[in-house]
Amino acid sequence: NQDDEFHYRAKSMGKTIYLNPEIKSMYYPRSTVHSLFKQYYQYGLFKPLVLRKVKSGLRWRHLVPSGFVAYFAMLILLHNNFLFYVPGIFYIFLALLYSIRKSGHFIVALNMIMVFPVLHFAYGLGFIKGQITLWTGKKPSL
């Protein structure tokens, strides 16, 4: 979230971030689902702290994963209502469609479709906990 905070502060001062396509860098993704979950949980956990400093930084993309978590919590309570499954089915369909479009291969898409819920659930859970800790007057901590 330090990158986000820096970007927000730079933008508020009329600065822009310059991306040079000639700069080469390597990205090493997390090697396990657990470490990926921890990474996105931490992103979500500290995002409310950044948003408290930079109120104009709040976007729908910060709130949707929390809705994802709330949806699955409600799904446990309302599991006998078929209509409540429709958003989940739609989510899986969109995730699969996006995965196939981006990867071009069905097997790679199946792996990607398993990653999306991890990213969304971890970030949403972290964001909710981060909000709660701020409401209680505490700072988020791992």
Salt bridges, closest charged atoms under 4 A:
ASP4 OD2 - LYS47 NZ 2.26
GLU5 OE2 - LYS53 NZ 3.32
